[in-house]
């Protein structure tokens, strides 16, 4: 059985998410040690992490963002992979979405210029909307 080419961007984004996870802990743990921070189970959510430098927190913020909108991408891309023969347009849109999310990650974890992040986010959202409409048409 041959797998759909649409699964490649799904796996690529999942791999990128793991890169951000490793990057997050590679910066967070040393920062926690430097601050002599001990995890406090009684602290409110995020209270301790908010004391870390912004450049450290940006990685965790981005990891959380990769758990949000991209979950819709995973579902839609898998529906398209299962429901239709792969179209060149869907494949291009899927890779465009992944590229925009990676660009969003890099801007957030390195620079965190919100205006650029917003443009990348809204661009990826528009691509995802088109993919979702295509998936809806494929299953109806």
C-alpha positions as CSV (number, residue, x, y, z in Angstrom):
1,X,0.0,0.0,0.0
2,X,1.3,3.4,-1.0
3,X,0.9,6.2,1.5
4,X,-0.5,9.6,0.5
5,X,2.1,12.4,-0.1
6,X,-0.1,14.5,2.2
7,X,1.2,12.6,5.2
8,X,4.7,14.0,4.7
9,X,3.8,17.5,5.8
10,X,1.9,16.1,8.8
11,X,5.0,14.2,9.9
12,X,7.3,17.2,9.2
13,X,5.2,19.5,11.4
14,X,5.1,16.8,14.1
15,X,8.9,16.5,13.9
16,X,9.2,20.3,14.1
17,X,7.1,20.3,17.3
18,X,9.6,17.9,18.8
19,X,12.5,20.2,17.8
20,X,10.7,23.0,19.7
21,X,10.1,20.7,22.7
22,X,13.8,19.9,22.9
23,X,14.8,23.5,22.4
24,X,12.3,24.6,25.1
25,X,13.9,22.3,27.7
26,X,17.4,23.0,26.5
27,X,16.9,26.6,27.4
28,X,14.4,26.3,30.3
29,X,16.3,23.8,32.5
30,X,19.6,25.9,32.5
31,X,17.6,29.0,33.2
32,X,15.8,27.4,36.1
33,X,19.2,26.2,37.5
34,X,20.7,29.7,37.1
35,X,17.7,31.2,38.9
36,X,18.0,28.4,41.6
37,X,14.4,27.7,41.0
38,X,12.7,24.7,42.6
39,X,9.4,23.7,41.1
40,X,6.6,24.6,43.5
41,X,3.4,22.5,43.1
42,X,1.6,25.2,45.2
43,X,2.4,28.0,42.8
44,X,-0.3,29.1,40.4
45,X,0.0,28.0,36.8
46,X,2.8,29.8,35.1
47,X,3.8,31.9,38.1
48,X,7.3,30.4,38.4
49,X,7.9,30.3,34.7
50,X,7.0,34.0,34.4
51,X,10.1,34.8,36.4
52,X,12.4,33.3,33.7
53,X,13.8,35.5,31.0
54,X,11.5,36.3,28.1
55,X,13.8,34.6,25.6
56,X,13.4,31.3,27.6
57,X,9.6,31.7,27.9
58,X,9.2,32.2,24.1
59,X,10.1,28.6,23.4
60,X,7.4,27.3,25.8
61,X,4.9,29.8,24.4
62,X,5.6,28.5,20.9
63,X,5.4,24.9,21.9
64,X,1.9,25.6,23.3
65,X,1.0,27.3,20.1
66,X,2.0,24.1,18.2
67,X,-0.5,22.2,20.3
68,X,-3.3,24.6,19.2
69,X,-4.2,25.4,15.6
70,X,-1.9,22.7,14.1
71,X,-4.1,20.0,15.6
72,X,-6.8,21.1,13.1
73,X,-4.2,20.8,10.3
74,X,-3.3,17.3,11.4
75,X,-7.0,16.2,11.2
76,X,-7.7,18.0,7.9
77,X,-4.6,16.7,6.2
78,X,-5.3,13.1,7.3
79,X,-8.9,13.4,6.1
80,X,-7.7,14.6,2.8
81,X,-5.1,11.8,2.6
82,X,-7.8,9.2,3.3
83,X,-10.7,10.7,1.3
84,X,-9.2,11.8,-1.9
85,X,-6.4,11.1,-4.3
86,X,-3.7,13.7,-3.5
87,X,-4.0,16.8,-5.5
88,X,-1.0,19.0,-6.3
89,X,-2.9,22.0,-4.8
90,X,-3.6,20.3,-1.5
91,X,0.0,19.1,-1.2
92,X,1.3,22.6,-2.0
93,X,-1.1,24.1,0.6
94,X,-0.1,21.6,3.2
95,X,3.6,22.3,2.7
96,X,2.9,26.0,2.7
97,X,1.1,25.6,6.0
98,X,4.0,23.8,7.5
99,X,6.5,26.3,6.2
100,X,4.5,29.2,7.7
101,X,4.2,27.5,11.0
102,X,8.0,26.9,11.1
103,X,8.6,30.5,10.2
104,X,6.1,31.5,12.9
105,X,8.1,29.4,15.4
106,X,11.4,30.8,14.4
107,X,10.1,34.4,14.7
108,X,8.6,33.7,18.1
109,X,11.5,31.8,19.7
110,X,14.2,34.1,18.3
111,X,12.8,37.6,17.8
112,X,9.2,37.6,18.9
113,X,8.2,40.5,16.8
114,X,4.4,40.3,17.2
115,X,3.5,42.1,14.0
116,X,5.4,39.5,11.9
117,X,4.1,36.6,14.0
118,X,0.6,37.8,13.4
119,X,1.1,38.0,9.7
120,X,2.5,34.5,9.6
121,X,-0.3,33.2,11.9
122,X,-3.1,34.7,9.8
123,X,-1.5,33.5,6.6
124,X,-1.3,30.0,7.9
125,X,-4.9,30.2,9.2
126,X,-6.1,31.2,5.7
127,X,-4.2,28.3,4.1
128,X,-5.7,26.0,6.7
129,X,-9.2,27.3,6.0
130,X,-8.8,26.5,2.3
131,X,-7.6,23.0,3.1
132,X,-10.5,22.6,5.5
133,X,-13.0,23.6,2.8
134,X,-11.4,21.2,0.4
135,X,-11.6,18.4,3.0
136,X,-15.3,19.3,3.6
137,X,-16.0,19.1,-0.2
138,X,-14.2,15.8,-0.4
139,X,-16.3,14.1,2.3
140,X,-19.6,15.5,1.3
